[in-house]
Amino acid sequence: MAAEPPAFVRLAAHPLRWSLLSALAGGDLRVGELAEHVGRPQNLVSYHLRLLRGGGLVTATRSSFDGRDSYYHLDLDRCAGALAEAGAALHPALRPEAPPLPAGVAVLFVCTGNSARSPIAEALLRRRSAGQVSVTSAGSHPKAALHPGAVRVLGDEFGIDVTGQRPRHLDTVAGRRFDHVITLCDKVRETCPGFPNHPGRRHWSIPDPAGARDPGSFARTAAEIDTRVRHLLPVLPAPQDKEGRP
């Protein structure tokens, strides 16, 4: 009797679910945006999202900008583990190889205050890329200083000192060239301006840890951002000039 395919294969092999997973691989999206992306009715998309959530591949968080909306997020750690298990089930020689680190790529992280989420992402991507990625963060309405919780969690959990860093306004980077612009705030996603060279845009729907009463909010936020940063590295392309040459 033939063995059943692993759960990941059964879930992801459906064409519509694969399209949804592929869309979410580029950033967090709302159900209406996913329905538009795949060209299918929203109720059908919602049904398949429920299956993906049940399998642990996708999660949902309520939008901090509009509570009527939810953002869907692809759990890449769960997908990576499930893919590794599926490969091992097929043949033990199927082992994933670590991709090379990108070099010369410019990334901008954006949130509202540039005091917590975006500077955490900036610091972690700089660390994870060993300085090979040019990383900047900015805010639409920057605070006067980095949040003490952000400074503390980067120092305590990652050994990164950002005590001398100050929030910066989006206007200060308006003319710069970026390969990727990543918004971490639902509100700023709606108002983030365009940039030269049409950089890749993606959204990470991450609640502001400064607004939480839980003392562990900054540690959880930093851990989530670190996971997303680790999975961002393999998909950062080499920058290209105006003729399209690498």
PyRosetta script that sets phi, psi and omega in degrees:
from pyrosetta import init, pose_from_sequence

init()
pose = pose_from_sequence("MAAEPPAFVRLAAHPLRWSLLSALAGGDLRVGELAEHVGRPQNLVSYHLRLLRGGGLVTATRSSFDGRDSYYHLDLDRCAGALAEAGAALHPALRPEAPPLPAGVAVLFVCTGNSARSPIAEALLRRRSAGQVSVTSAGSHPKAALHPGAVRVLGDEFGIDVTGQRPRHLDTVAGRRFDHVITLCDKVRETCPGFPNHPGRRHWSIPDPAGARDPGSFARTAAEIDTRVRHLLPVLPAPQDKEGRP")
pose.set_psi(1, 131.8)
pose.set_omega(1, -178.4)
pose.set_phi(2, -69.2)
pose.set_psi(2, 140.3)
pose.set_omega(2, 178.1)
pose.set_phi(3, -71.8)
pose.set_psi(3, 147.5)
pose.set_omega(3, 176.7)
pose.set_phi(4, -71.3)
pose.set_psi(4, 143.6)
pose.set_omega(4, 175.5)
pose.set_phi(5, -61.7)
pose.set_psi(5, 152.2)
pose.set_omega(5, 176.5)
pose.set_phi(6, -58.0)
pose.set_psi(6, 156.9)
pose.set_omega(6, -176.2)
pose.set_phi(7, -57.1)
pose.set_psi(7, -39.3)
pose.set_omega(7, -179.5)
pose.set_phi(8, -60.8)
pose.set_psi(8, -42.9)
pose.set_omega(8, -179.6)
pose.set_phi(9, -63.8)
pose.set_psi(9, -43.4)
pose.set_omega(9, -179.6)
pose.set_phi(10, -63.1)
pose.set_psi(10, -39.7)
pose.set_omega(10, -179.3)
pose.set_phi(11, -72.6)
pose.set_psi(11, -49.6)
pose.set_omega(11, -171.3)
pose.set_phi(12, -78.6)
pose.set_psi(12, -18.3)
pose.set_omega(12, -175.7)
pose.set_phi(13, -71.5)
pose.set_psi(13, -20.6)
pose.set_omega(13, 178.0)
pose.set_phi(14, -65.2)
pose.set_psi(14, 128.5)
pose.set_omega(14, -174.5)
pose.set_phi(15, -55.6)
pose.set_psi(15, -41.5)
pose.set_omega(15, -178.6)
pose.set_phi(16, -69.8)
pose.set_psi(16, -41.9)
pose.set_omega(16, 179.7)
pose.set_phi(17, -65.7)
pose.set_psi(17, -36.8)
pose.set_omega(17, 177.0)
pose.set_phi(18, -64.0)
pose.set_psi(18, -39.0)
pose.set_omega(18, 177.3)
pose.set_phi(19, -63.2)
pose.set_psi(19, -39.3)
pose.set_omega(19, 178.3)
pose.set_phi(20, -66.1)
pose.set_psi(20, -44.2)
pose.set_omega(20, 177.7)
pose.set_phi(21, -61.8)
pose.set_psi(21, -41.4)
pose.set_omega(21, 179.9)
pose.set_phi(22, -64.2)
pose.set_psi(22, -39.9)
pose.set_omega(22, 178.4)
pose.set_phi(23, -65.4)
pose.set_psi(23, -42.6)
pose.set_omega(23, -178.6)
pose.set_phi(24, -72.2)
pose.set_psi(24, -18.8)
pose.set_omega(24, 175.9)
pose.set_phi(25, -63.8)
pose.set_psi(25, -22.2)
pose.set_omega(25, 179.2)
pose.set_phi(26, -89.3)
pose.set_psi(26, -3.8)
pose.set_omega(26, -179.3)
pose.set_phi(27, 143.0)
pose.set_psi(27, 169.9)
pose.set_omega(27, -177.4)
pose.set_phi(28, -75.4)
pose.set_psi(28, 138.3)
pose.set_omega(28, -177.0)
pose.set_phi(29, -138.2)
pose.set_psi(29, 156.2)
pose.set_omega(29, 175.2)
pose.set_phi(30, -86.9)
pose.set_psi(30, 162.1)
pose.set_omega(30, -174.6)
pose.set_phi(31, -62.1)
pose.set_psi(31, -37.7)
pose.set_omega(31, 178.1)
pose.set_phi(32, -63.5)
pose.set_psi(32, -38.2)
pose.set_omega(32, 178.1)
pose.set_phi(33, -67.5)
pose.set_psi(33, -38.3)
pose.set_omega(33, 177.8)
pose.set_phi(34, -66.6)
pose.set_psi(34, -40.5)
pose.set_omega(34, 178.9)
pose.set_phi(35, -62.0)
pose.set_psi(35, -41.3)
pose.set_omega(35, 178.1)
pose.set_phi(36, -66.1)
pose.set_psi(36, -39.9)
pose.set_omega(36, -177.5)
pose.set_phi(37, -62.8)
pose.set_psi(37, -43.1)
pose.set_omega(37, -176.1)
pose.set_phi(38, -93.2)
pose.set_psi(38, -8.5)
pose.set_omega(38, 178.1)
pose.set_phi(39, 68.6)
pose.set_psi(39, 35.5)
pose.set_omega(39, -179.9)
pose.set_phi(40, -128.1)
pose.set_psi(40, 159.6)
pose.set_omega(40, -178.4)
pose.set_phi(41, -60.5)
pose.set_psi(41, 146.9)
pose.set_omega(41, -175.8)
pose.set_phi(42, -63.2)
pose.set_psi(42, -36.6)
pose.set_omega(42, -179.6)
pose.set_phi(43, -66.3)
pose.set_psi(43, -33.9)
pose.set_omega(43, 177.0)
pose.set_phi(44, -69.7)
pose.set_psi(44, -41.5)
pose.set_omega(44, 177.8)
pose.set_phi(45, -62.4)
pose.set_psi(45, -42.3)
pose.set_omega(45, 179.0)
pose.set_phi(46, -60.7)
pose.set_psi(46, -39.2)
pose.set_omega(46, 178.6)
pose.set_phi(47, -60.5)
pose.set_psi(47, -47.4)
pose.set_omega(47, -178.2)
pose.set_phi(48, -72.1)
pose.set_psi(48, -30.3)
pose.set_omega(48, 174.3)
pose.set_phi(49, -64.4)
pose.set_psi(49, -37.2)
pose.set_omega(49, 177.4)
pose.set_phi(50, -62.0)
pose.set_psi(50, -39.0)
pose.set_omega(50, 177.8)
pose.set_phi(51, -66.0)
pose.set_psi(51, -41.7)
pose.set_omega(51, 179.3)
pose.set_phi(52, -66.6)
pose.set_psi(52, -36.8)
pose.set_omega(52, 176.4)
pose.set_phi(53, -67.7)
pose.set_psi(53, -39.6)
pose.set_omega(53, 178.4)
pose.set_phi(54, -62.4)
pose.set_psi(54, -31.7)
pose.set_omega(54, 177.6)
pose.set_phi(55, -84.3)
pose.set_psi(55, -0.9)
pose.set_omega(55, 177.2)
pose.set_phi(56, 79.6)
pose.set_psi(56, 7.3)
pose.set_omega(56, -177.9)
pose.set_phi(57, -84.5)
pose.set_psi(57, -24.9)
pose.set_omega(57, -176.4)
pose.set_phi(58, -130.4)
pose.set_psi(58, 141.3)
pose.set_omega(58, 173.7)
pose.set_phi(59, -122.4)
pose.set_psi(59, 167.3)
pose.set_omega(59, 179.6)
pose.set_phi(60, -134.7)
pose.set_psi(60, 139.8)
pose.set_omega(60, 175.8)
pose.set_phi(61, -129.9)
pose.set_psi(61, 142.1)
pose.set_omega(61, 179.0)
pose.set_phi(62, -68.2)
pose.set_psi(62, 135.6)
pose.set_omega(62, 179.4)
pose.set_phi(63, -64.1)
pose.set_psi(63, 133.0)
pose.set_omega(63, 177.1)
pose.set_phi(64, -80.3)
pose.set_psi(64, -10.4)
pose.set_omega(64, 178.6)
pose.set_phi(65, -92.2)
pose.set_psi(65, -42.6)
pose.set_omega(65, 179.4)
pose.set_phi(66, -137.6)
pose.set_psi(66, 105.2)
pose.set_omega(66, -174.9)
pose.set_phi(67, -61.8)
pose.set_psi(67, -11.9)
pose.set_omega(67, 177.5)
pose.set_phi(68, -78.2)
pose.set_psi(68, -15.7)
pose.set_omega(68, -177.3)
pose.set_phi(69, -103.4)
pose.set_psi(69, 154.3)
pose.set_omega(69, 170.4)
pose.set_phi(70, -128.6)
pose.set_psi(70, 145.2)
pose.set_omega(70, 174.8)
pose.set_phi(71, -102.5)
pose.set_psi(71, 133.3)
pose.set_omega(71, 177.2)
pose.set_phi(72, -95.5)
pose.set_psi(72, 140.8)
pose.set_omega(72, -173.3)
pose.set_phi(73, -132.4)
pose.set_psi(73, 134.2)
pose.set_omega(73, 178.2)
pose.set_phi(74, -83.6)
pose.set_psi(74, 121.7)
pose.set_omega(74, 178.6)
pose.set_phi(75, -81.7)
pose.set_psi(75, 92.8)
pose.set_omega(75, -173.6)
pose.set_phi(76, -70.0)
pose.set_psi(76, -31.1)
pose.set_omega(76, 175.8)
pose.set_phi(77, -62.5)
pose.set_psi(77, -44.5)
pose.set_omega(77, 179.4)
pose.set_phi(78, -64.7)
pose.set_psi(78, -41.6)
pose.set_omega(78, 178.7)
pose.set_phi(79, -63.8)
pose.set_psi(79, -41.6)
pose.set_omega(79, -179.6)
pose.set_phi(80, -62.4)
pose.set_psi(80, -43.9)
pose.set_omega(80, 178.6)
pose.set_phi(81, -64.4)
pose.set_psi(81, -42.1)
pose.set_omega(81, -179.2)
pose.set_phi(82, -66.5)
pose.set_psi(82, -38.1)
pose.set_omega(82, 177.8)
pose.set_phi(83, -65.8)
pose.set_psi(83, -41.6)
pose.set_omega(83, 178.7)
pose.set_phi(84, -62.1)
pose.set_psi(84, -41.4)
pose.set_omega(84, 178.3)
pose.set_phi(85, -64.5)
pose.set_psi(85, -40.2)
pose.set_omega(85, 179.6)
pose.set_phi(86, -64.8)
pose.set_psi(86, -42.0)
pose.set_omega(86, 178.3)
pose.set_phi(87, -63.2)
pose.set_psi(87, -44.5)
pose.set_omega(87, 180.0)
pose.set_phi(88, -65.3)
pose.set_psi(88, -31.7)
pose.set_omega(88, 178.2)
pose.set_phi(89, -67.6)
pose.set_psi(89, -29.8)
pose.set_omega(89, -179.8)
pose.set_phi(90, -82.0)
pose.set_psi(90, -46.1)
pose.set_omega(90, -179.7)
pose.set_phi(91, -164.0)
pose.set_psi(91, 133.3)
pose.set_omega(91, -177.0)
pose.set_phi(92, -64.5)
pose.set_psi(92, -17.1)
pose.set_omega(92, -180.0)
pose.set_phi(93, -76.4)
pose.set_psi(93, -11.0)
pose.set_omega(93, -177.4)
pose.set_phi(94, -83.8)
pose.set_psi(94, 94.6)
pose.set_omega(94, -179.4)
pose.set_phi(95, -123.2)
pose.set_psi(95, 131.6)
pose.set_omega(95, 178.8)
pose.set_phi(96, -67.7)
pose.set_psi(96, 143.7)
pose.set_omega(96, 177.3)
pose.set_phi(97, -104.7)
pose.set_psi(97, 142.2)
pose.set_omega(97, 178.6)
pose.set_phi(98, -68.2)
pose.set_psi(98, 128.3)
pose.set_omega(98, 179.6)
pose.set_phi(99, -73.3)
pose.set_psi(99, 153.8)
pose.set_omega(99, 176.9)
pose.set_phi(100, -68.5)
pose.set_psi(100, 149.3)
pose.set_omega(100, 178.0)
pose.set_phi(101, -69.3)
pose.set_psi(101, 140.4)
pose.set_omega(101, 176.5)
pose.set_phi(102, -72.3)
pose.set_psi(102, 156.9)
pose.set_omega(102, 178.4)
pose.set_phi(103, -135.3)
pose.set_psi(103, 141.6)
pose.set_omega(103, 174.2)
pose.set_phi(104, 79.3)
pose.set_psi(104, 12.3)
pose.set_omega(104, 179.8)
pose.set_phi(105, -92.2)
pose.set_psi(105, 140.6)
pose.set_omega(105, 179.6)
pose.set_phi(106, -110.1)
pose.set_psi(106, 125.9)
pose.set_omega(106, -176.2)
pose.set_phi(107, -126.0)
pose.set_psi(107, 137.1)
pose.set_omega(107, 175.5)
pose.set_phi(108, -118.7)
pose.set_psi(108, 126.8)
pose.set_omega(108, 172.5)
pose.set_phi(109, -102.2)
pose.set_psi(109, 136.9)
pose.set_omega(109, -176.3)
pose.set_phi(110, -131.0)
pose.set_psi(110, 133.0)
pose.set_omega(110, 165.8)
pose.set_phi(111, -140.5)
pose.set_psi(111, -171.7)
pose.set_omega(111, -174.4)
pose.set_phi(112, -73.7)
pose.set_psi(112, -56.8)
pose.set_omega(112, -173.0)
pose.set_phi(113, -92.5)
pose.set_psi(113, -12.5)
pose.set_omega(113, -176.1)
pose.set_phi(114, 50.8)
pose.set_psi(114, 36.9)
pose.set_omega(114, -178.8)
pose.set_phi(115, -118.7)
pose.set_psi(115, -11.2)
pose.set_omega(115, -177.2)
pose.set_phi(116, -140.7)
pose.set_psi(116, -75.7)
pose.set_omega(116, -171.5)
pose.set_phi(117, -63.7)
pose.set_psi(117, -52.2)
pose.set_omega(117, -175.7)
pose.set_phi(118, -68.3)
pose.set_psi(118, -39.3)
pose.set_omega(118, 175.3)
pose.set_phi(119, -68.0)
pose.set_psi(119, -30.5)
pose.set_omega(119, 174.1)
pose.set_phi(120, -63.4)
pose.set_psi(120, -46.0)
pose.set_omega(120, 179.0)
pose.set_phi(121, -62.7)
pose.set_psi(121, -41.7)
pose.set_omega(121, 178.9)
pose.set_phi(122, -58.5)
pose.set_psi(122, -49.5)
pose.set_omega(122, -177.4)
pose.set_phi(123, -64.4)
pose.set_psi(123, -40.8)
pose.set_omega(123, -176.5)
pose.set_phi(124, -72.5)
pose.set_psi(124, -38.3)
pose.set_omega(124, 177.0)
pose.set_phi(125, -67.1)
pose.set_psi(125, -39.2)
pose.set_omega(125, 177.4)
pose.set_phi(126, -60.7)
pose.set_psi(126, -42.1)
pose.set_omega(126, 179.4)
pose.set_phi(127, -68.2)
pose.set_psi(127, -47.3)
pose.set_omega(127, -176.3)
pose.set_phi(128, -66.0)
pose.set_psi(128, -30.3)
pose.set_omega(128, -179.2)
pose.set_phi(129, -91.5)
pose.set_psi(129, 3.6)
pose.set_omega(129, -178.8)
pose.set_phi(130, 55.0)
pose.set_psi(130, 35.2)
pose.set_omega(130, 177.6)
pose.set_phi(131, 78.1)
pose.set_psi(131, 3.8)
pose.set_omega(131, -178.5)
pose.set_phi(132, -78.8)
pose.set_psi(132, -18.1)
pose.set_omega(132, 177.2)
pose.set_phi(133, -103.1)
pose.set_psi(133, 133.6)
pose.set_omega(133, 175.5)
pose.set_phi(134, -81.6)
pose.set_psi(134, 114.3)
pose.set_omega(134, -172.0)
pose.set_phi(135, -120.1)
pose.set_psi(135, 135.4)
pose.set_omega(135, 177.7)
pose.set_phi(136, -136.6)
pose.set_psi(136, 153.6)
pose.set_omega(136, 171.9)
pose.set_phi(137, -134.1)
pose.set_psi(137, 155.3)
pose.set_omega(137, -178.7)
pose.set_phi(138, -157.5)
pose.set_psi(138, 168.5)
pose.set_omega(138, -179.4)
pose.set_phi(139, -135.3)
pose.set_psi(139, 152.7)
pose.set_omega(139, 178.0)
pose.set_phi(140, -74.0)
pose.set_psi(140, -30.7)
pose.set_omega(140, 177.2)
pose.set_phi(141, -138.7)
pose.set_psi(141, 74.2)
pose.set_omega(141, -171.8)
pose.set_phi(142, -63.6)
pose.set_psi(142, 144.0)
pose.set_omega(142, 175.0)
pose.set_phi(143, -75.6)
pose.set_psi(143, 174.2)
pose.set_omega(143, 179.7)
pose.set_phi(144, -74.9)
pose.set_psi(144, -27.2)
pose.set_omega(144, -176.9)
pose.set_phi(145, -153.6)
pose.set_psi(145, 161.8)
pose.set_omega(145, 173.8)
pose.set_phi(146, -63.2)
pose.set_psi(146, 146.0)
pose.set_omega(146, 178.2)
pose.set_phi(147, -67.0)
pose.set_psi(147, 135.1)
pose.set_omega(147, 179.1)
pose.set_phi(148, -55.0)
pose.set_psi(148, -32.8)
pose.set_omega(148, 178.6)
pose.set_phi(149, -64.3)
pose.set_psi(149, -37.7)
pose.set_omega(149, 178.2)
pose.set_phi(150, -68.3)
pose.set_psi(150, -43.9)
pose.set_omega(150, 178.7)
pose.set_phi(151, -60.9)
pose.set_psi(151, -43.5)
pose.set_omega(151, -176.6)
pose.set_phi(152, -66.9)
pose.set_psi(152, -46.8)
pose.set_omega(152, -175.4)
pose.set_phi(153, -68.3)
pose.set_psi(153, -35.4)
pose.set_omega(153, 177.3)
pose.set_phi(154, -66.8)
pose.set_psi(154, -38.0)
pose.set_omega(154, 179.0)
pose.set_phi(155, -72.6)
pose.set_psi(155, -47.3)
pose.set_omega(155, -174.6)
pose.set_phi(156, -73.5)
pose.set_psi(156, -41.9)
pose.set_omega(156, -173.3)
pose.set_phi(157, -90.7)
pose.set_psi(157, -27.4)
pose.set_omega(157, -173.1)
pose.set_phi(158, -126.1)
pose.set_psi(158, -5.2)
pose.set_omega(158, -179.6)
pose.set_phi(159, 67.2)
pose.set_psi(159, 29.7)
pose.set_omega(159, -178.8)
pose.set_phi(160, -107.1)
pose.set_psi(160, 124.5)
pose.set_omega(160, -178.5)
pose.set_phi(161, -97.1)
pose.set_psi(161, 114.0)
pose.set_omega(161, 178.3)
pose.set_phi(162, -120.2)
pose.set_psi(162, 23.8)
pose.set_omega(162, -175.6)
pose.set_phi(163, -63.0)
pose.set_psi(163, -26.4)
pose.set_omega(163, -179.5)
pose.set_phi(164, -90.8)
pose.set_psi(164, 1.0)
pose.set_omega(164, -176.6)
pose.set_phi(165, -86.9)
pose.set_psi(165, 144.6)
pose.set_omega(165, 178.9)
pose.set_phi(166, -125.2)
pose.set_psi(166, 145.5)
pose.set_omega(166, 175.6)
pose.set_phi(167, -58.3)
pose.set_psi(167, 147.1)
pose.set_omega(167, 178.9)
pose.set_phi(168, -126.6)
pose.set_psi(168, 153.1)
pose.set_omega(168, -179.7)
pose.set_phi(169, -85.9)
pose.set_psi(169, 149.0)
pose.set_omega(169, 176.6)
pose.set_phi(170, -55.3)
pose.set_psi(170, -32.5)
pose.set_omega(170, -179.0)
pose.set_phi(171, -59.1)
pose.set_psi(171, -28.7)
pose.set_omega(171, -176.7)
pose.set_phi(172, -73.2)
pose.set_psi(172, -13.9)
pose.set_omega(172, 179.4)
pose.set_phi(173, -119.3)
pose.set_psi(173, 12.7)
pose.set_omega(173, -171.8)
pose.set_phi(174, -58.1)
pose.set_psi(174, -36.3)
pose.set_omega(174, -175.9)
pose.set_phi(175, -94.4)
pose.set_psi(175, 1.1)
pose.set_omega(175, -175.7)
pose.set_phi(176, -82.3)
pose.set_psi(176, 155.3)
pose.set_omega(176, 180.0)
pose.set_phi(177, -93.5)
pose.set_psi(177, 128.9)
pose.set_omega(177, 175.7)
pose.set_phi(178, -128.1)
pose.set_psi(178, 148.1)
pose.set_omega(178, 174.7)
pose.set_phi(179, -86.4)
pose.set_psi(179, -29.9)
pose.set_omega(179, 179.5)
pose.set_phi(180, -140.7)
pose.set_psi(180, 136.3)
pose.set_omega(180, 171.5)
pose.set_phi(181, -119.9)
pose.set_psi(181, 122.8)
pose.set_omega(181, -175.3)
pose.set_phi(182, -121.0)
pose.set_psi(182, 119.1)
pose.set_omega(182, 177.0)
pose.set_phi(183, -93.0)
pose.set_psi(183, 138.8)
pose.set_omega(183, -178.9)
pose.set_phi(184, -115.6)
pose.set_psi(184, 6.3)
pose.set_omega(184, -175.4)
pose.set_phi(185, -129.9)
pose.set_psi(185, 129.9)
pose.set_omega(185, -177.4)
pose.set_phi(186, -61.7)
pose.set_psi(186, -35.9)
pose.set_omega(186, -178.8)
pose.set_phi(187, -68.1)
pose.set_psi(187, -47.0)
pose.set_omega(187, -176.0)
pose.set_phi(188, -72.0)
pose.set_psi(188, -21.4)
pose.set_omega(188, 176.2)
pose.set_phi(189, -59.2)
pose.set_psi(189, -35.6)
pose.set_omega(189, -177.8)
pose.set_phi(190, -76.6)
pose.set_psi(190, -18.0)
pose.set_omega(190, -173.5)
pose.set_phi(191, -121.6)
pose.set_psi(191, -0.4)
pose.set_omega(191, -176.4)
pose.set_phi(192, -62.9)
pose.set_psi(192, 127.9)
pose.set_omega(192, -177.4)
pose.set_phi(193, -74.3)
pose.set_psi(193, 170.6)
pose.set_omega(193, 174.8)
pose.set_phi(194, -80.7)
pose.set_psi(194, 165.5)
pose.set_omega(194, 179.8)
pose.set_phi(195, -133.6)
pose.set_psi(195, 157.9)
pose.set_omega(195, 176.5)
pose.set_phi(196, -58.5)
pose.set_psi(196, 155.1)
pose.set_omega(196, 174.3)
pose.set_phi(197, 72.7)
pose.set_psi(197, 5.4)
pose.set_omega(197, 176.6)
pose.set_phi(198, 48.4)
pose.set_psi(198, 66.9)
pose.set_omega(198, -178.7)
pose.set_phi(199, -65.8)
pose.set_psi(199, 159.9)
pose.set_omega(199, 173.2)
pose.set_phi(200, -64.9)
pose.set_psi(200, 136.8)
pose.set_omega(200, -179.0)
pose.set_phi(201, -115.4)
pose.set_psi(201, 136.9)
pose.set_omega(201, 172.4)
pose.set_phi(202, -147.4)
pose.set_psi(202, 158.7)
pose.set_omega(202, -176.6)
pose.set_phi(203, -124.9)
pose.set_psi(203, 135.0)
pose.set_omega(203, 171.6)
pose.set_phi(204, -115.3)
pose.set_psi(204, 111.9)
pose.set_omega(204, -177.7)
pose.set_phi(205, -84.2)
pose.set_psi(205, 95.4)
pose.set_omega(205, -175.3)
pose.set_phi(206, -124.7)
pose.set_psi(206, 118.6)
pose.set_omega(206, 179.4)
pose.set_phi(207, -60.3)
pose.set_psi(207, 150.9)
pose.set_omega(207, -179.9)
pose.set_phi(208, -71.7)
pose.set_psi(208, 116.8)
pose.set_omega(208, -179.1)
pose.set_phi(209, -66.2)
pose.set_psi(209, -21.5)
pose.set_omega(209, 179.4)
pose.set_phi(210, -67.0)
pose.set_psi(210, -22.7)
pose.set_omega(210, -178.8)
pose.set_phi(211, -89.3)
pose.set_psi(211, -2.8)
pose.set_omega(211, -179.0)
pose.set_phi(212, -93.9)
pose.set_psi(212, 145.7)
pose.set_omega(212, 178.3)
pose.set_phi(213, -86.8)
pose.set_psi(213, -16.0)
pose.set_omega(213, -178.5)
pose.set_phi(214, -70.3)
pose.set_psi(214, 126.0)
pose.set_omega(214, -179.2)
pose.set_phi(215, -64.9)
pose.set_psi(215, -17.8)
pose.set_omega(215, 179.1)
pose.set_phi(216, -90.6)
pose.set_psi(216, 7.3)
pose.set_omega(216, -174.1)
pose.set_phi(217, -63.8)
pose.set_psi(217, -38.8)
pose.set_omega(217, -178.5)
pose.set_phi(218, -69.6)
pose.set_psi(218, -37.2)
pose.set_omega(218, 178.4)
pose.set_phi(219, -65.1)
pose.set_psi(219, -42.4)
pose.set_omega(219, 178.8)
pose.set_phi(220, -66.4)
pose.set_psi(220, -41.7)
pose.set_omega(220, 179.7)
pose.set_phi(221, -63.3)
pose.set_psi(221, -45.1)
pose.set_omega(221, 179.8)
pose.set_phi(222, -63.2)
pose.set_psi(222, -38.8)
pose.set_omega(222, 179.2)
pose.set_phi(223, -65.4)
pose.set_psi(223, -40.8)
pose.set_omega(223, 178.4)
pose.set_phi(224, -65.9)
pose.set_psi(224, -43.9)
pose.set_omega(224, 179.4)
pose.set_phi(225, -63.5)
pose.set_psi(225, -39.9)
pose.set_omega(225, 179.4)
pose.set_phi(226, -62.3)
pose.set_psi(226, -40.4)
pose.set_omega(226, 176.6)
pose.set_phi(227, -61.9)
pose.set_psi(227, -44.9)
pose.set_omega(227, -179.9)
pose.set_phi(228, -65.7)
pose.set_psi(228, -38.6)
pose.set_omega(228, 178.9)
pose.set_phi(229, -63.5)
pose.set_psi(229, -42.7)
pose.set_omega(229, 179.4)
pose.set_phi(230, -60.3)
pose.set_psi(230, -38.1)
pose.set_omega(230, 179.7)
pose.set_phi(231, -82.9)
pose.set_psi(231, -13.8)
pose.set_omega(231, 175.9)
pose.set_phi(232, -74.9)
pose.set_psi(232, -36.7)
pose.set_omega(232, -173.3)
pose.set_phi(233, -51.7)
pose.set_psi(233, -46.3)
pose.set_omega(233, -177.4)
pose.set_phi(234, -67.5)
pose.set_psi(234, -17.3)
pose.set_omega(234, -176.4)
pose.set_phi(235, -104.3)
pose.set_psi(235, 5.5)
pose.set_omega(235, 176.5)
pose.set_phi(236, -78.6)
pose.set_psi(236, 119.4)
pose.set_omega(236, -178.2)
pose.set_phi(237, -80.5)
pose.set_psi(237, 161.4)
pose.set_omega(237, 171.1)
pose.set_phi(238, -69.1)
pose.set_psi(238, 138.9)
pose.set_omega(238, 179.3)
pose.set_phi(239, -65.1)
pose.set_psi(239, 152.6)
pose.set_omega(239, 179.7)
pose.set_phi(240, -124.3)
pose.set_psi(240, 152.0)
pose.set_omega(240, 176.3)
pose.set_phi(241, -85.0)
pose.set_psi(241, -174.2)
pose.set_omega(241, -173.7)
pose.set_phi(242, -66.8)
pose.set_psi(242, -23.8)
pose.set_omega(242, 178.0)
pose.set_phi(243, -84.9)
pose.set_psi(243, -4.4)
pose.set_omega(243, 179.0)
pose.set_phi(244, 89.0)
pose.set_psi(244, 6.1)
pose.set_omega(244, 177.9)
pose.set_phi(245, -82.6)
pose.set_psi(245, 142.3)
pose.set_omega(245, 178.6)
pose.set_phi(246, -68.1)
pose.dump_pdb("model.pdb")
